[in-house]
Amino acid sequence: MDAIEVTPKEGQTWNEMYSVVRAAGELSDLESVLGVGRRTSRNRLVMTIAEDADSLAVHRRVNEDVAEALSQLLQEQVPEEDIIMREAWNGTQTAWVRVMERVAELAAGNKIRIKYTFCLVTQVQPFTTGRQRCFRCLQFGHIQTKCRNETDRSTACIRCGEPGHLARTCTAPVSCAACKGPHRVGSLDCKA
């Protein structure tokens, strides 16, 4: 089930918020696909998108609004195709946009208005693979799904390097499975 959730702004009653949403000219072209709406236990308005509606069209509309709001904030055109919508843990949508680092730093901490909602812009640090460990070969710098190493150490104990048991039950002397040095796999001393 796809739905849109609306939260009243501070000091606004649920009824006032509902009246504003229902009278919104910007949503008039979506009236046929949005349900009447219901009040949740957290005092929010949830409007379900009709099952026979084109939910992709509604999502495209949201992408357009996000692109427009970000373009205004950044004073630089943000193409809609650069916006990735991801579902958050609570069922809401989070927009991700890749921009230049200096632009991200300028935007971070600001709020943008998307229809009736103010959203906080945050900067996410770039993803690095520097000290990631592969659980297949136990080497650093890549992950198991990208492993090209022919050695499979996935059954080896991280503490002693021997297969067949877990580190928490290991009583053998510490030995690296990758370089056979006197340290655990993953130690900064490892030369592998």
Backbone as CSV, one residue per row, in Angstrom:
resi,resn,N_x,N_y,N_z,CA_x,CA_y,CA_z,C_x,C_y,C_z
1,MET,0.844,-1.183,0.000,0.000,0.000,0.000,0.888,1.245,0.000
2,ASP,0.700,2.116,-0.966,1.415,3.384,-1.023,0.545,4.455,-0.381
3,ALA,1.174,5.354,0.339,0.436,6.415,1.023,1.314,7.645,1.176
4,ILE,0.680,8.758,1.458,1.364,10.008,1.769,0.982,10.383,3.184
5,GLU,1.976,10.715,4.005,1.725,11.083,5.396,2.056,12.553,5.580
6,VAL,1.159,13.294,6.200,1.325,14.726,6.418,1.269,14.995,7.921
7,THR,2.213,15.800,8.404,2.283,16.154,9.823,1.900,17.621,10.001
8,PRO,1.031,17.948,10.956,0.703,19.364,11.196,1.932,20.119,11.688
9,LYS,2.058,21.375,11.250,3.181,22.169,11.750,2.902,22.549,13.198
10,GLU,3.921,23.019,13.876,3.799,23.362,15.287,2.715,24.420,15.493
11,GLY,1.811,24.168,16.417,0.731,25.098,16.718,-0.490,24.935,15.827
12,GLN,-0.425,24.023,14.871,-1.549,23.825,13.945,-2.340,22.591,14.374
13,THR,-3.658,22.705,14.379,-4.495,21.557,14.734,-4.594,20.623,13.543
14,TRP,-5.023,19.410,13.808,-5.189,18.430,12.743,-6.238,18.917,11.748
15,ASN,-7.347,19.458,12.237,-8.419,19.930,11.352,-7.942,21.074,10.447
16,GLU,-7.149,21.994,10.998,-6.606,23.088,10.183,-5.693,22.548,9.087
17,MET,-4.834,21.601,9.466,-3.924,20.995,8.508,-4.696,20.258,7.417
18,TYR,-5.722,19.533,7.793,-6.526,18.778,6.826,-7.205,19.734,5.844
19,SER,-7.723,20.845,6.333,-8.374,21.829,5.459,-7.382,22.410,4.454
20,VAL,-6.162,22.720,4.925,-5.142,23.276,4.042,-4.767,22.276,2.947
21,VAL,-4.572,21.028,3.331,-4.183,19.997,2.357,-5.293,19.784,1.333
22,ARG,-6.522,19.686,1.781,-7.633,19.428,0.865,-7.915,20.610,-0.060
23,ALA,-7.589,21.826,0.369,-7.842,23.007,-0.461,-6.643,23.365,-1.336
24,ALA,-5.559,22.621,-1.227,-4.325,22.956,-1.948,-4.503,22.813,-3.451
25,GLY,-4.274,23.898,-4.152,-4.358,23.879,-5.611,-3.296,22.998,-6.234
26,GLU,-2.126,22.908,-5.579,-1.031,22.096,-6.110,-1.381,20.611,-6.153
27,LEU,-2.316,20.188,-5.320,-2.683,18.774,-5.271,-3.955,18.464,-6.050
28,SER,-4.531,19.474,-6.709,-5.813,19.269,-7.384,-5.734,18.190,-8.465
29,ASP,-4.595,18.081,-9.157,-4.489,17.057,-10.194,-4.293,15.658,-9.615
30,LEU,-4.080,15.557,-8.302,-3.916,14.251,-7.661,-5.149,13.826,-6.865
31,GLU,-6.211,14.665,-6.856,-7.405,14.361,-6.065,-8.001,13.006,-6.388
32,SER,-7.975,12.633,-7.664,-8.608,11.382,-8.072,-7.849,10.154,-7.582
33,VAL,-6.549,10.284,-7.273,-5.779,9.117,-6.838,-5.518,9.095,-5.340
34,LEU,-5.700,10.240,-4.659,-5.480,10.278,-3.216,-6.767,9.977,-2.481
35,GLY,-6.669,9.128,-1.468,-7.845,8.821,-0.661,-8.242,10.016,0.196
36,VAL,-9.381,9.893,0.850,-9.894,10.969,1.697,-8.924,11.272,2.823
37,GLY,-8.306,10.265,3.341,-7.345,10.460,4.426,-7.922,10.048,5.758
38,ARG,-7.046,9.638,6.638,-7.467,9.261,7.985,-6.471,9.815,8.987
39,ARG,-6.957,9.991,10.181,-6.131,10.523,11.264,-5.433,9.345,11.948
40,THR,-4.130,9.478,12.176,-3.397,8.414,12.855,-3.359,8.684,14.351
41,SER,-2.872,7.721,15.101,-2.768,7.880,16.552,-1.747,8.954,16.924
42,ARG,-0.837,9.288,16.008,0.157,10.335,16.258,-0.305,11.678,15.716
43,ASN,-1.585,11.798,15.410,-2.196,13.045,14.947,-1.665,13.488,13.582
44,ARG,-1.475,12.534,12.702,-1.018,12.826,11.354,-2.096,12.425,10.364
45,LEU,-2.003,12.963,9.167,-2.943,12.643,8.103,-2.276,11.669,7.150
46,VAL,-2.905,10.525,6.925,-2.406,9.548,5.963,-3.428,9.440,4.850
47,MET,-2.967,9.728,3.629,-3.825,9.610,2.454,-3.269,8.485,1.592
48,THR,-4.045,7.422,1.443,-3.575,6.300,0.639,-3.730,6.631,-0.839
49,ILE,-2.826,6.095,-1.614,-2.888,6.257,-3.065,-3.719,5.098,-3.592
50,ALA,-4.711,5.401,-4.412,-5.622,4.377,-4.934,-4.828,3.255,-5.598
51,GLU,-5.301,2.010,-5.417,-4.592,0.853,-5.963,-4.494,0.890,-7.476
52,ASP,-5.509,1.423,-8.153,-5.476,1.476,-9.611,-4.750,2.716,-10.127
53,ALA,-4.234,3.538,-9.214,-3.526,4.765,-9.609,-2.099,4.432,-10.029
54,ASP,-1.531,5.297,-10.800,-0.146,5.161,-11.227,0.740,5.753,-10.133
55,SER,1.163,4.895,-9.184,1.962,5.397,-8.068,3.315,5.921,-8.555
56,LEU,3.788,5.418,-9.686,5.035,5.944,-10.250,4.865,7.402,-10.662
57,ALA,3.684,7.747,-11.172,3.423,9.136,-11.559,3.431,10.033,-10.325
58,VAL,2.881,9.533,-9.227,2.886,10.308,-7.978,4.328,10.476,-7.492
59,HIS,5.125,9.401,-7.564,6.527,9.489,-7.149,7.314,10.438,-8.061
60,ARG,7.025,10.425,-9.360,7.678,11.369,-10.274,7.344,12.800,-9.883
61,ARG,6.101,13.003,-9.484,5.668,14.344,-9.058,6.446,14.787,-7.819
62,VAL,6.645,13.864,-6.881,7.424,14.164,-5.685,8.866,14.486,-6.084
63,ASN,9.443,13.706,-7.008,10.805,13.968,-7.483,10.921,15.358,-8.099
64,GLU,9.920,15.753,-8.874,9.906,17.088,-9.479,9.953,18.163,-8.388
65,ASP,9.127,17.979,-7.359,9.068,18.958,-6.276,10.390,19.033,-5.513
66,VAL,11.012,17.866,-5.268,12.296,17.835,-4.570,13.364,18.517,-5.423
67,ALA,13.396,18.219,-6.717,14.384,18.824,-7.622,14.226,20.339,-7.662
68,GLU,12.989,20.803,-7.718,12.729,22.243,-7.754,13.190,22.920,-6.467
69,ALA,12.864,22.321,-5.320,13.246,22.907,-4.030,14.763,22.928,-3.863
70,LEU,15.435,21.842,-4.247,16.891,21.809,-4.126,17.561,22.776,-5.089
71,SER,17.020,22.899,-6.285,17.573,23.841,-7.268,17.512,25.269,-6.738
72,GLN,16.407,25.606,-6.071,16.284,26.946,-5.494,17.285,27.158,-4.377
73,LEU,17.451,26.159,-3.507,18.382,26.286,-2.393,19.820,26.374,-2.881
74,LEU,20.200,25.507,-3.806,21.586,25.426,-4.252,21.930,26.450,-5.326
75,GLN,20.900,27.100,-5.883,21.070,28.055,-6.978,21.826,27.415,-8.136
76,GLU,21.448,26.193,-8.402,22.079,25.393,-9.444,21.069,24.318,-9.828
77,GLN,20.956,24.023,-11.110,19.951,23.068,-11.577,20.254,21.665,-11.064
78,VAL,19.268,21.041,-10.422,19.377,19.658,-9.969,18.424,18.831,-10.828
79,PRO,18.950,17.992,-11.720,18.064,17.183,-12.572,17.281,16.160,-11.758
80,GLU,16.042,15.916,-12.174,15.195,14.949,-11.464,15.810,13.563,-11.441
81,GLU,16.505,13.194,-12.516,17.087,11.846,-12.574,18.244,11.662,-11.589
82,ASP,18.769,12.748,-11.020,19.826,12.655,-10.015,19.278,12.402,-8.613
83,ILE,17.971,12.449,-8.456,17.348,12.259,-7.149,16.939,10.797,-6.996
84,ILE,17.405,10.192,-5.921,17.069,8.801,-5.635,16.208,8.793,-4.386
85,MET,15.017,8.248,-4.494,14.125,8.157,-3.340,14.314,6.784,-2.706
86,ARG,14.589,6.777,-1.391,14.756,5.522,-0.656,13.781,5.494,0.500
87,GLU,13.280,4.317,0.770,12.334,4.183,1.876,13.100,4.152,3.190
88,ALA,12.673,4.972,4.119,13.300,5.031,5.438,12.718,3.926,6.328
89,TRP,13.277,3.761,7.504,12.862,2.701,8.426,11.392,2.806,8.818
90,ASN,10.849,4.029,8.815,9.470,4.219,9.264,8.475,4.297,8.113
91,GLY,8.907,3.932,6.906,8.000,3.921,5.769,7.948,5.224,4.990
92,THR,8.589,6.279,5.493,8.621,7.537,4.756,9.709,7.462,3.688
93,GLN,9.762,8.452,2.834,10.754,8.482,1.765,11.856,9.482,2.100
94,THR,13.080,9.141,1.756,14.222,10.025,1.910,14.825,10.251,0.537
95,ALA,15.067,11.511,0.190,15.653,11.827,-1.109,17.168,11.924,-0.969
96,TRP,17.897,11.251,-1.855,19.350,11.288,-1.893,19.758,11.944,-3.207
97,VAL,20.677,12.906,-3.127,21.150,13.603,-4.318,22.663,13.714,-4.225
98,ARG,23.344,13.388,-5.314,24.803,13.519,-5.356,25.147,14.874,-5.969
99,VAL,25.853,15.698,-5.202,26.283,17.021,-5.671,27.752,17.201,-5.308
100,MET,28.349,18.253,-5.827,29.743,18.569,-5.506,29.861,18.819,-3.999
101,GLU,31.018,18.501,-3.429,31.213,18.604,-1.983,30.999,20.032,-1.468
102,ARG,31.504,21.032,-2.194,31.345,22.419,-1.736,29.871,22.811,-1.727
103,VAL,29.086,22.323,-2.686,27.646,22.609,-2.738,26.948,21.930,-1.565
104,ALA,27.346,20.689,-1.277,26.755,19.952,-0.153,27.041,20.654,1.165
105,GLU,28.247,21.176,1.317,28.610,21.885,2.551,27.780,23.155,2.725
106,LEU,27.516,23.856,1.613,26.692,25.070,1.682,25.237,24.746,2.034
107,ALA,24.742,23.629,1.530,23.337,23.265,1.734,23.074,22.628,3.095
108,ALA,24.068,21.958,3.652,23.888,21.218,4.907,23.385,22.138,6.013
109,GLY,22.375,21.662,6.736,21.813,22.417,7.848,20.673,23.336,7.457
110,ASN,20.486,23.569,6.165,19.378,24.400,5.702,18.104,23.567,5.585
111,LYS,16.990,24.258,5.513,15.713,23.579,5.306,15.162,23.987,3.954
112,ILE,14.547,23.011,3.282,13.882,23.315,2.014,12.401,23.018,2.173
113,ARG,11.601,23.744,1.424,10.160,23.542,1.496,9.728,22.731,0.285
114,ILE,9.088,21.620,0.569,8.522,20.783,-0.480,7.029,20.714,-0.187
115,LYS,6.265,21.460,-0.968,4.827,21.648,-0.757,4.584,22.166,0.663
116,TYR,4.018,21.346,1.551,3.668,21.808,2.892,4.632,21.299,3.952
117,THR,5.768,20.785,3.526,6.705,20.188,4.459,8.048,20.893,4.380
118,PHE,8.655,21.160,5.523,10.009,21.680,5.562,10.929,20.518,5.894
119,CYS,11.931,20.315,5.059,12.845,19.186,5.219,14.254,19.688,5.486
120,LEU,14.924,19.064,6.425,16.292,19.419,6.765,17.247,18.764,5.772
121,VAL,18.191,19.545,5.253,19.200,19.018,4.330,20.409,18.608,5.155
122,THR,20.852,17.372,4.991,22.033,16.889,5.695,23.056,16.399,4.691
123,GLN,24.300,16.472,5.082,25.385,16.017,4.222,25.834,14.649,4.702
124,VAL,25.913,13.708,3.792,26.374,12.364,4.109,27.819,12.257,3.647
125,GLN,28.668,11.737,4.493,30.076,11.591,4.122,30.213,10.525,3.040
126,PRO,31.143,10.732,2.109,31.327,9.751,1.034,31.704,8.388,1.585
127,PHE,31.260,7.371,0.908,31.522,5.992,1.284,32.947,5.620,0.881
128,THR,33.723,5.090,1.806,35.074,4.665,1.485,35.241,3.188,1.782
129,THR,36.141,2.552,1.068,36.384,1.127,1.278,37.738,0.884,1.927
130,GLY,38.336,1.921,2.486,39.680,1.843,3.040,39.936,0.659,3.946
131,ARG,39.258,0.519,5.062,39.529,-0.555,6.013,38.399,-1.562,6.084
132,GLN,37.656,-1.717,5.007,36.633,-2.754,5.003,37.296,-4.107,4.847
133,ARG,36.755,-5.109,5.508,37.325,-6.446,5.402,36.391,-7.360,4.636
134,CYS,36.978,-8.118,3.752,36.229,-9.136,3.005,36.064,-10.350,3.915
135,PHE,34.867,-10.856,4.053,34.624,-12.016,4.907,34.884,-13.327,4.180
136,ARG,35.353,-13.260,2.935,35.721,-14.466,2.184,37.223,-14.730,2.324
137,CYS,38.048,-13.723,1.964,39.505,-13.926,2.020,40.133,-13.275,3.263
138,LEU,39.353,-12.505,4.005,39.767,-11.810,5.225,40.800,-10.717,4.964
139,GLN,40.911,-10.251,3.721,41.801,-9.155,3.358,41.036,-7.843,3.468
140,PHE,41.756,-6.728,3.453,41.142,-5.412,3.550,40.991,-4.762,2.182
141,GLY,40.123,-3.750,2.120,39.995,-2.924,0.918,38.872,-3.296,-0.013
142,HIS,38.160,-4.360,0.277,37.018,-4.743,-0.554,36.054,-5.567,0.297
143,ILE,34.911,-5.890,-0.283,33.909,-6.698,0.425,33.738,-8.033,-0.287
144,GLN,33.067,-8.959,0.365,32.934,-10.327,-0.111,32.355,-10.413,-1.525
145,THR,31.355,-9.596,-1.840,30.723,-9.676,-3.154,31.652,-9.211,-4.271
146,LYS,32.722,-8.479,-3.943,33.682,-7.979,-4.942,35.022,-8.714,-4.861
147,CYS,35.091,-9.795,-4.102,36.349,-10.503,-3.863,36.822,-11.232,-5.117
148,ARG,38.104,-11.016,-5.463,38.717,-11.695,-6.613,39.819,-12.654,-6.160
149,ASN,40.054,-12.728,-4.867,41.100,-13.584,-4.320,40.678,-15.043,-4.450
150,GLU,41.623,-15.910,-4.824,41.306,-17.334,-4.974,41.242,-18.047,-3.633
151,THR,41.846,-17.481,-2.598,41.852,-18.102,-1.276,40.546,-17.814,-0.552
152,ASP,39.867,-18.890,-0.133,38.619,-18.742,0.612,38.888,-19.059,2.081
153,ARG,38.896,-18.016,2.922,39.120,-18.193,4.361,37.846,-17.951,5.154
154,SER,36.698,-18.075,4.512,35.422,-17.754,5.169,35.113,-18.675,6.340
155,THR,35.722,-19.859,6.384,35.474,-20.763,7.509,36.558,-20.661,8.578
156,ALA,37.558,-19.797,8.350,38.678,-19.680,9.296,38.301,-18.817,10.496
157,CYS,38.847,-19.165,11.629,38.681,-18.395,12.865,39.449,-17.076,12.717
158,ILE,38.856,-15.987,13.081,39.505,-14.684,12.962,40.639,-14.554,13.980
159,ARG,40.603,-15.326,15.051,41.630,-15.218,16.100,42.876,-16.043,15.769
160,CYS,42.706,-17.333,15.363,43.874,-18.196,15.150,44.089,-18.584,13.692
161,GLY,43.111,-18.336,12.831,43.272,-18.643,11.415,42.919,-20.067,11.025
162,GLU,42.577,-20.905,11.979,42.233,-22.303,11.678,40.738,-22.437,11.408
163,PRO,40.351,-23.312,10.489,38.927,-23.483,10.169,38.192,-24.336,11.212
164,GLY,36.866,-24.236,11.203,36.039,-25.141,11.991,35.508,-24.617,13.315
165,HIS,35.867,-23.429,13.732,35.331,-22.895,14.986,35.297,-21.369,14.923
166,LEU,34.615,-20.780,15.898,34.489,-19.327,15.981,35.517,-18.760,16.954
167,ALA,35.832,-17.489,16.801,36.824,-16.835,17.657,36.409,-16.837,19.126
168,ARG,35.117,-16.765,19.409,34.685,-16.681,20.813,34.945,-17.978,21.579
169,THR,35.091,-19.114,20.872,35.376,-20.387,21.544,36.822,-20.822,21.349
170,CYS,37.633,-19.996,20.689,39.016,-20.356,20.344,39.936,-20.238,21.546
171,THR,40.762,-21.278,21.740,41.767,-21.262,22.817,43.181,-21.371,22.251
172,ALA,43.313,-21.455,20.936,44.628,-21.569,20.272,45.367,-20.236,20.354
173,PRO,46.690,-20.256,20.174,47.457,-18.997,20.172,47.025,-18.109,19.001
174,VAL,47.115,-16.806,19.195,46.709,-15.843,18.175,47.635,-15.951,16.972
175,SER,47.029,-16.066,15.776,47.791,-16.170,14.535,46.934,-15.652,13.391
176,CYS,47.496,-14.803,12.571,46.759,-14.193,11.457,46.554,-15.199,10.326
177,ALA,45.332,-15.337,9.854,45.029,-16.258,8.754,45.586,-15.755,7.435
178,ALA,45.799,-14.460,7.306,46.264,-13.890,6.043,47.788,-13.936,5.916
179,CYS,48.527,-13.552,6.974,49.992,-13.462,6.871,50.726,-14.364,7.856
180,LYS,50.003,-15.092,8.700,50.549,-15.998,9.724,51.352,-15.273,10.807
181,GLY,51.196,-13.952,10.905,51.879,-13.171,11.942,51.244,-13.387,13.304
182,PRO,51.898,-12.892,14.392,51.401,-13.106,15.759,50.324,-12.076,16.155
183,HIS,49.320,-11.947,15.343,48.217,-11.018,15.619,46.943,-11.567,14.982
184,ARG,45.818,-10.987,15.349,44.525,-11.384,14.785,44.390,-10.841,13.371
185,VAL,43.537,-11.471,12.591,43.196,-10.930,11.280,42.522,-9.588,11.515
186,GLY,42.931,-8.575,10.775,42.350,-7.255,10.928,43.194,-6.319,11.752
187,SER,44.284,-6.819,12.312,45.174,-5.972,13.093,45.842,-4.957,12.184
188,LEU,46.145,-3.780,12.727,46.873,-2.777,11.955,48.307,-3.232,11.645
189,ASP,48.776,-4.233,12.381,50.122,-4.779,12.148,50.172,-5.727,10.960
190,CYS,49.018,-6.143,10.442,48.966,-7.129,9.365,49.554,-6.563,8.081
191,LYS,50.444,-7.322,7.473,51.098,-6.900,6.235,50.366,-7.436,5.005
192,ALA,49.370,-8.251,5.202,48.653,-8.857,4.057,47.728,-7.879,3.390
